[in-house]
Structures are given as structure tokens and as C-alpha cells.
Amino acid sequence: MAFERINQKDWYKVLGAKPSDSPAELKRQYQKLALLYHPDKQEADVPAGEAEERVQRFIEIDQAWKILGNEETKKEYDLQRRDEQLYTLSCRCGGNYSVFKSETKEVSLVCCDTCSLVVEILQ
């Protein structure tokens, strides 16, 4: 995996997701976008330029999923993009609740990274 390329893209933004999203939510976002942009799902009368853009978008979506869909690469990516303050709280299952300071205004619920428990952020 080329981690130098990871720093250049916000893979969460590519999937339309947030770092606090659960693995199931990330997978749902990926599947939705993959079906939308998959080359086999394109209409035959799409102009060549637009078809190429859609293929590139699909490749980008697939790359985002390869990074965010794997627990190890996701953790490494999250550590690399952590130029800002990250708040974490240990869960009773041994996992963590994590949210970046910049997300605290828009996020009110944070999922554990290993189980289905959720905590609420109070402002």
C-alpha cells in the first residue's frame, strides 16, 4: 500500500463519510457510491469524457474503501491525518470512541471502533 498517497487525499471525503462513522456505515457509503460509479453500470450513450471521469471517480472510491475498509490501514491513515487534536475514550469492550476536535461541532454521536456501542457528545 502506498501510504505517501494517503496523505494527499481525504478518503473520508471521497466516501462522503466522517472518521467517527462505524465500519458498517463506511461500507454502506462505499457500496452506494460503487454502484453509482461502477463502469458496468454506466449508460451506453454517456460522452467519452464523462465516462472517463466516472471511471476515475470509481477508482478513487475503491481506493478509499481499500484504506478505510481494512482495520489496520484505517488506523494508520487516521494516525497520519491526525495533525489536529483527537479526543478518545476507552470503551468497555476494549475499543475506542474517537473524534477530532474539528468534528465536535457537527457530530453528536460517536461509535466505538470495535463494537456497536455509541456515546453522545455534549456541548
Contacts in CASP RR format, 6 or more apart in sequence:
PFRMAT RR
TARGET T0000
AUTHOR 0000-0000-0000
METHOD contacts of the structure
MODEL  1
MAFERINQKDWYKVLGAKPSDSPAELKRQYQKLALLYHPDKQEADVPAGE
AEERVQRFIEIDQAWKILGNEETKKEYDLQRRDEQLYTLSCRCGGNYSVF
KSETKEVSLVCCDTCSLVVEILQ
1 66 0 8 1.000
1 67 0 8 1.000
1 73 0 8 1.000
3 76 0 8 1.000
3 77 0 8 1.000
3 80 0 8 1.000
6 67 0 8 1.000
6 76 0 8 1.000
6 77 0 8 1.000
6 80 0 8 1.000
7 80 0 8 1.000
7 81 0 8 1.000
9 60 0 8 1.000
9 63 0 8 1.000
9 64 0 8 1.000
10 81 0 8 1.000
11 63 0 8 1.000
11 64 0 8 1.000
11 67 0 8 1.000
11 68 0 8 1.000
11 77 0 8 1.000
12 18 0 8 1.000
12 19 0 8 1.000
12 21 0 8 1.000
12 64 0 8 1.000
12 68 0 8 1.000
14 60 0 8 1.000
14 61 0 8 1.000
14 63 0 8 1.000
14 64 0 8 1.000
15 26 0 8 1.000
15 29 0 8 1.000
15 30 0 8 1.000
15 33 0 8 1.000
15 61 0 8 1.000
15 64 0 8 1.000
15 65 0 8 1.000
15 68 0 8 1.000
16 29 0 8 1.000
16 33 0 8 1.000
17 25 0 8 1.000
17 26 0 8 1.000
17 29 0 8 1.000
17 68 0 8 1.000
18 103 0 8 1.000
18 106 0 8 1.000
18 107 0 8 1.000
19 78 0 8 1.000
19 98 0 8 1.000
19 99 0 8 1.000
19 100 0 8 1.000
19 103 0 8 1.000
20 98 0 8 1.000
20 99 0 8 1.000
20 103 0 8 1.000
20 107 0 8 1.000
20 109 0 8 1.000
20 110 0 8 1.000
20 111 0 8 1.000
21 29 0 8 1.000
21 111 0 8 1.000
22 111 0 8 1.000
22 116 0 8 1.000
23 69 0 8 1.000
23 71 0 8 1.000
23 113 0 8 1.000
25 111 0 8 1.000
26 65 0 8 1.000
26 68 0 8 1.000
26 69 0 8 1.000
27 65 0 8 1.000
27 69 0 8 1.000
30 61 0 8 1.000
30 64 0 8 1.000
30 65 0 8 1.000
30 68 0 8 1.000
30 69 0 8 1.000
33 61 0 8 1.000
34 58 0 8 1.000
34 61 0 8 1.000
34 62 0 8 1.000
34 65 0 8 1.000
35 41 0 8 1.000
37 54 0 8 1.000
37 55 0 8 1.000
37 57 0 8 1.000
37 58 0 8 1.000
37 61 0 8 1.000
38 58 0 8 1.000
39 51 0 8 1.000
39 54 0 8 1.000
39 55 0 8 1.000
39 58 0 8 1.000
42 51 0 8 1.000
42 54 0 8 1.000
46 54 0 8 1.000
66 73 0 8 1.000
67 73 0 8 1.000
67 74 0 8 1.000
67 77 0 8 1.000
68 74 0 8 1.000
68 77 0 8 1.000
78 98 0 8 1.000
82 100 0 8 1.000
84 100 0 8 1.000
84 101 0 8 1.000
84 102 0 8 1.000
85 100 0 8 1.000
85 101 0 8 1.000
86 98 0 8 1.000
86 99 0 8 1.000
86 100 0 8 1.000
86 101 0 8 1.000
87 98 0 8 1.000
87 99 0 8 1.000
87 100 0 8 1.000
87 101 0 8 1.000
87 104 0 8 1.000
88 96 0 8 1.000
88 97 0 8 1.000
88 98 0 8 1.000
89 96 0 8 1.000
89 97 0 8 1.000
89 119 0 8 1.000
90 96 0 8 1.000
90 97 0 8 1.000
91 97 0 8 1.000
91 112 0 8 1.000
91 114 0 8 1.000
91 115 0 8 1.000
91 117 0 8 1.000
92 117 0 8 1.000
93 112 0 8 1.000
93 114 0 8 1.000
93 115 0 8 1.000
93 117 0 8 1.000
94 114 0 8 1.000
95 112 0 8 1.000
95 113 0 8 1.000
95 114 0 8 1.000
95 115 0 8 1.000
96 112 0 8 1.000
96 113 0 8 1.000
96 114 0 8 1.000
97 110 0 8 1.000
97 111 0 8 1.000
97 112 0 8 1.000
97 113 0 8 1.000
97 119 0 8 1.000
98 110 0 8 1.000
98 113 0 8 1.000
99 107 0 8 1.000
99 110 0 8 1.000
99 121 0 8 1.000
104 121 0 8 1.000
104 123 0 8 1.000
105 123 0 8 1.000
107 121 0 8 1.000
108 120 0 8 1.000
108 121 0 8 1.000
109 118 0 8 1.000
109 119 0 8 1.000
109 120 0 8 1.000
109 121 0 8 1.000
110 118 0 8 1.000
110 119 0 8 1.000
110 120 0 8 1.000
110 121 0 8 1.000
111 117 0 8 1.000
111 118 0 8 1.000
112 118 0 8 1.000
112 119 0 8 1.000
END
